[in-house]
Amino acid sequence: MKKKVLSLVLAFMMIFTCSAVLAGCGGSGEEAGDGAFKAGFICLHDENSTYDKNFIDAANAACENLGVEAVIKTNIPEGQECYDAACELVDAGCGIIFADSFGHEDFMIQAAKENPDVQFCHSTGTKAHTEGLDNYHNAFASIYEGRYLAGVAAGMKLNEMIEAGDIKAEEAKMGYVGAFTYAEVVSGYTSFYLGAKSVCESVTMDVTFTGSWYDEALEKEAANKLIEGGCVLISQHADSMGAPTACEKAGVPNVSYNGSTIDACPNTFIVSSRIDWTPYYEYAIKAAQGGEAIDVDWVGNLSTGSVVLTDINEDVAAEGTVEAVDEAKAKLEAGELQVFDTATFTVEGKALDSYKADVDTDADFTPDTEVIEDGAFMESKFRSAPYFDLQIDGINLLDTKF
């Protein structure tokens, strides 16, 4: 009798275990607790990172606006921990889950495949349009337009320095602190440079990479290296206050990213561009609540309020900067100006009339899509995440980090 009971218990345990494995990382994503809809968010770092703070602020704003509960997980590395966090959010009853960092993508896809009743949205990712999952989506914004406008402000400052006799025209060299030599960063620093070049023809730019999205010491060291190398204005695509504080100490004008640094750097901060994720979060959460389809690749822009600039610090910016930025912004919104107009740059001394980019990402980064149309590199058209990876003339890479 005891053996029979034991056999039944073991059989039940095996069935229970197999059911758990087949269920993947969690339940159905239906509302839990009091029945309120829940949205989950996975962040690479926490609010000490300007990048993640930008996402966290948008998550809280969108959920407050919609009256839904936000469940936010911070300091989630780009590894198995992301999958585990997604599982926990599914188990917590989240009907939609967002992740904010490039390396989270494969783990979000894994969770999406195992939980078809939950929507998964990944910012900066590249694979949604080739995965073909109904519940997995990528999103980004045309932040290159914001960086271009910030570049206009930088170019105006360079012109002021030239006219004041502080530097010669040939000394109008900017510096840029990048995290990695990825298309997202390349697209950003190139658009920033082209914005500056649109008003200061003699500008050049040095770029150095830290190999980390967030490392205050390395970013400060990188900015100091650029300043010591003759760069008279610094910008960045890295997530700490390292570069801005280095600029404030050295008295070098700075264009930051993902938020104003005016409180900490009142004497050097000019302007900052950022993606406001609130419009996307609201759109995707509403769709998930209503059982409606979410765009596979969603792209926000200036008109949707997804690409924004901080107020310009007129105590540091050159006179006329506000007007110059407003004029360029109006042209971008009207379609009269293309950031990557091929008439405005060359590659190895040659004009560009054709280029294939790696849009359908693979391990070998094989070029697969013609992206030059009507005299411009069409960023954001063939997928939401950036794929501009050209090294144009006038920009000097001091190193690379992949």
C-alpha positions in Angstrom: 0.0 0.0 0.0 2.8 2.4 1.0 4.6 1.6 -2.3 1.4 2.4 -4.3 0.9 5.7 -2.5 4.5 6.6 -3.0 4.2 5.8 -6.7 1.2 8.0 -7.0 2.9 10.9 -5.2 6.0 10.6 -7.5 3.7 10.5 -10.6 1.9 13.6 -9.5 5.2 15.4 -8.9 6.5 14.4 -12.3 3.3 15.8 -13.9 3.5 19.0 -11.9 7.2 19.4 -12.9 6.6 18.8 -16.6 3.6 21.2 -16.5 5.9 23.9 -15.0 8.5 23.4 -17.6 6.0 23.5 -20.5 4.6 26.7 -19.1 7.9 28.4 -19.6 8.8 31.2 -17.2 5.5 32.0 -15.8 1.7 32.3 -16.1 -0.5 33.9 -18.7 0.2 37.5 -17.8 -3.4 38.0 -16.7 -4.1 40.7 -14.1 -3.2 39.6 -10.6 -4.1 40.9 -7.1 -6.8 43.6 -7.2 -7.3 43.2 -11.0 -5.5 46.4 -12.0 -3.5 46.2 -15.2 0.2 46.0 -14.6 3.1 47.0 -16.9 6.5 45.6 -16.2 9.8 47.4 -16.9 13.4 46.0 -17.0 16.2 48.5 -16.7 19.9 47.9 -17.1 20.9 50.3 -14.3 18.9 52.5 -11.9 18.2 56.2 -11.6 21.9 57.0 -11.1 22.2 56.3 -14.9 20.9 59.2 -17.0 19.9 56.7 -19.6 17.8 54.5 -17.3 16.4 57.4 -15.3 15.0 58.7 -18.6 13.2 55.3 -19.0 12.1 55.1 -15.4 10.6 58.7 -15.5 8.7 57.8 -18.7 7.4 54.5 -17.2 6.1 56.3 -14.1 4.6 59.1 -16.2 2.9 56.8 -18.7 1.4 54.5 -16.0 0.2 57.4 -13.9 -1.4 59.0 -17.0 -3.2 55.7 -17.8 -4.0 54.6 -14.3 -2.1 51.4 -14.4 0.5 49.9 -12.1 4.2 50.1 -12.9 6.4 47.3 -11.7 10.0 48.3 -12.3 13.1 46.1 -12.0 16.5 48.0 -12.0 20.1 46.9 -12.3 19.3 43.9 -14.6 22.4 42.9 -16.5 22.3 41.9 -20.2 22.2 38.2 -19.5 20.2 35.4 -18.0 19.1 37.9 -15.3 16.9 39.6 -17.9 15.1 36.4 -18.7 14.6 35.8 -15.0 13.3 39.3 -14.4 10.9 38.9 -17.3 9.6 35.6 -15.7 9.1 37.3 -12.4 7.1 40.1 -14.1 5.0 37.6 -15.9 4.4 35.8 -12.5 3.5 39.2 -11.0 0.6 39.5 -13.5 2.1 42.0 -15.9 0.2 42.1 -19.2 3.1 43.9 -21.0 6.8 44.0 -20.3 9.4 46.5 -21.5 13.2 46.3 -21.5 15.5 49.2 -22.1 19.0 47.9 -23.2 20.3 46.4 -26.4 21.8 43.2 -24.8 18.4 42.3 -23.2 16.9 41.4 -26.6 17.6 37.6 -26.8 16.3 37.0 -23.3 13.2 39.1 -24.0 12.6 37.0 -27.1 13.0 33.8 -25.1 10.4 35.0 -22.6 8.1 36.1 -25.4 8.2 32.7 -27.0 7.3 31.0 -23.7 4.5 33.5 -22.9 2.4 34.2 -26.0 -0.4 35.9 -23.9 2.0 38.6 -22.6 3.3 41.5 -24.8 7.1 42.1 -24.8 8.5 45.4 -26.0 12.2 46.1 -26.4 13.8 49.4 -26.9 16.9 49.6 -29.2 16.5 46.1 -30.4 16.8 44.9 -34.0 15.2 41.5 -34.3 11.4 41.9 -34.0 10.9 42.3 -37.8 12.7 39.0 -38.5 11.5 37.0 -35.5 7.8 37.2 -36.6 6.3 36.9 -33.1 2.9 38.4 -32.5 3.9 39.4 -29.0 7.4 40.7 -29.5 8.1 44.3 -30.6 11.0 46.8 -31.0 10.8 50.5 -30.6 13.1 53.5 -31.0 12.9 57.2 -32.0 14.6 59.4 -34.6 17.0 60.7 -31.9 19.5 61.5 -34.6 17.2 64.5 -35.3 17.6 65.6 -31.7 21.3 65.2 -31.8 21.5 67.1 -35.1 19.7 70.0 -33.4 22.0 69.8 -30.4 24.9 69.9 -32.9 23.5 73.1 -34.4 23.8 74.6 -30.9 27.3 73.3 -30.6 28.3 74.8 -34.0 26.9 78.2 -33.0 29.1 78.0 -29.9 32.1 77.2 -32.0 31.4 80.2 -34.3 31.1 82.4 -31.2 34.5 81.2 -30.0 36.1 81.8 -33.4 34.6 85.3 -33.7 35.8 86.2 -30.2 39.3 85.1 -31.1 39.4 82.3 -28.5 40.2 79.8 -31.2 41.1 79.8 -34.9 38.7 78.3 -37.4 40.9 75.3 -37.9 40.9 74.7 -34.1 37.1 74.1 -34.0 37.5 70.6 -32.9 34.8 68.8 -30.9 35.2 65.7 -28.7 32.7 62.9 -28.3 32.6 60.3 -25.5 30.9 57.1 -26.8 30.1 53.9 -25.1 30.6 51.4 -27.9 31.3 51.5 -31.6 27.7 50.4 -32.4 25.5 51.8 -35.1 23.3 53.5 -32.4 26.3 55.4 -31.2 27.8 56.0 -34.7 24.4 57.4 -35.9 24.3 59.7 -32.9 27.7 61.2 -33.1 27.5 61.6 -36.9 24.2 63.4 -36.7 25.6 65.6 -33.9 28.7 66.4 -36.1 26.6 67.2 -39.2 24.4 69.6 -37.1 27.5 71.4 -36.0 28.9 71.4 -39.5 25.7 72.9 -40.9 26.6 76.2 -39.2 30.4 75.8 -38.6 32.0 74.6 -41.8 35.5 74.1 -40.4 34.5 71.8 -37.5 36.1 68.4 -37.0 35.6 65.9 -34.2 37.5 63.2 -32.3 35.7 60.3 -30.8 36.8 57.9 -28.1 34.9 54.9 -26.6 34.8 53.6 -23.0 33.5 50.1 -23.7 30.7 50.6 -21.1 27.3 52.3 -21.1 27.9 53.5 -17.6 31.3 54.1 -16.0 31.7 57.5 -14.5 35.5 57.2 -14.0 36.1 56.1 -17.6 33.8 58.7 -19.0 35.5 61.5 -17.1 38.9 60.1 -18.1 37.7 60.0 -21.8 36.5 63.6 -21.7 39.8 64.8 -20.1 41.7 63.0 -22.8 39.7 64.7 -25.5 40.2 68.1 -23.9 43.9 67.5 -23.5 43.9 66.6 -27.3 42.6 70.1 -28.2 38.9 69.5 -28.2 37.1 72.8 -27.3 33.6 71.4 -26.9 32.5 67.9 -25.7 29.4 65.8 -26.2 28.6 62.2 -25.3 26.7 59.0 -25.7 27.4 57.5 -22.3 25.2 57.5 -19.3 27.0 59.1 -16.3 27.9 62.6 -15.2 31.6 61.8 -15.9 32.0 63.9 -19.1 29.8 66.8 -18.0 31.6 67.2 -14.7 35.0 67.0 -16.4 33.9 69.8 -18.7 32.7 71.9 -15.8 36.0 71.6 -14.0 38.0 72.4 -17.2 35.6 75.2 -18.3 34.9 73.5 -21.6 31.4 73.8 -23.2 29.3 70.6 -23.0 26.3 69.1 -24.8 25.0 66.3 -22.7 22.5 63.5 -23.3 19.3 62.3 -21.7 18.6 65.4 -19.5 19.9 68.7 -18.4 23.0 69.0 -16.4 22.6 72.7 -15.7 22.4 72.3 -11.9 25.7 70.5 -11.7 27.4 72.3 -14.6 25.9 75.8 -14.9 29.0 77.3 -16.5 29.4 74.8 -19.4 26.1 73.1 -20.1 24.5 74.2 -23.4 21.7 71.8 -24.3 20.7 68.1 -24.1 18.7 65.9 -26.4 16.8 62.8 -25.3 14.1 60.3 -26.3 10.9 60.7 -24.4 9.5 57.2 -24.1 6.2 58.3 -22.6 4.3 58.4 -25.9 5.4 54.9 -26.8 4.7 53.5 -23.4 1.2 54.9 -23.4 0.6 53.7 -27.0 1.8 50.1 -26.3 0.1 49.8 -22.9 -3.3 51.0 -24.3 -3.0 48.5 -27.1 -2.2 45.6 -24.7 -5.1 46.6 -22.5 -7.4 46.6 -25.5 -6.1 43.4 -27.1 -4.9 45.4 -30.1 -1.9 44.8 -32.3 1.3 46.7 -31.4 3.6 47.9 -34.2 6.5 45.4 -34.8 8.9 48.4 -35.2 7.6 51.6 -33.8 9.5 54.9 -34.5 8.8 58.1 -32.6 9.9 61.5 -33.8 9.8 65.2 -33.2 6.1 65.4 -34.1 5.1 62.6 -31.7 6.9 64.3 -28.8 9.4 61.4 -28.7 12.4 63.4 -29.6 13.0 66.4 -27.3 15.5 69.0 -26.3 16.0 70.6 -22.9 15.8 74.3 -22.6 18.9 75.9 -24.0 21.2 77.5 -21.4 21.4 81.0 -22.8 24.1 81.9 -20.2 26.5 79.6 -22.0 25.0 79.2 -25.5 25.9 81.6 -28.3 23.6 84.4 -29.1 21.0 83.4 -31.7 21.2 79.7 -30.8 17.5 79.4 -29.9 16.5 80.8 -33.3 18.9 78.7 -35.2 17.7 75.5 -33.5 14.1 76.4 -34.0 14.7 77.1 -37.7 16.4 73.7 -38.2 13.7 71.9 -36.2 10.9 73.4 -38.4 12.7 72.2 -41.5 13.1 68.7 -40.1 9.4 68.5 -39.2 8.4 69.8 -42.6 10.6 67.3 -44.4 12.7 70.0 -46.0 15.9 68.9 -44.2 17.4 65.4 -44.1 19.9 64.8 -41.3 22.0 62.3 -43.4 21.7 64.2 -46.7 24.6 62.7 -48.8 25.4 66.1 -50.2 26.6 67.2 -46.8 29.3 64.6 -46.2 31.8 62.3 -47.9 33.3 58.9 -47.1 37.1 58.6 -47.9 36.7 61.7 -50.0 33.9 60.4 -52.2 30.2 61.2 -52.4 27.9 58.4 -51.5 25.1 57.4 -53.9 24.6 53.8 -52.8 25.0 51.9 -49.6 23.8 48.6 -48.2 23.3 48.4 -44.4 22.9 45.4 -42.1 19.2 45.9 -41.3 18.3 42.2 -40.9 20.9 41.6 -38.2 23.0 38.4 -38.4 26.1 37.2 -36.6 28.3 38.3 -39.5 26.6 41.8 -39.8 26.0 41.1 -43.5 24.8 44.1 -45.5 21.4 43.4 -46.9 19.4 46.5 -47.5 19.9 49.5 -49.8 19.4 52.5 -47.6 20.2 55.5 -49.9 17.1 57.0 -51.3 16.5 60.4 -52.9 20.0 61.6 -52.0 19.9 60.7 -48.3 20.7 57.8 -45.9 17.3 56.7 -44.8 17.8 56.0 -41.1 14.7 54.6 -39.2 12.9 53.6 -42.3 13.7 49.9 -42.5 13.7 49.2 -38.8 13.3 51.3 -35.7 16.9 50.9 -34.3 19.7 52.8 -35.9 21.8 51.1 -38.6 23.9 54.1 -39.8 27.5 52.7 -39.4 29.4 54.9 -41.9 32.7 56.6 -40.9 32.4 59.9 -42.6 35.2 62.4 -43.3 35.8 65.0 -40.6 35.3 62.5 -37.7 38.4 60.8 -36.3 38.1 57.7 -34.2 40.8 57.5 -31.6 39.9 53.9 -30.8 37.0 51.4 -31.1 35.1 49.3 -28.6 32.7 46.6 -29.7 
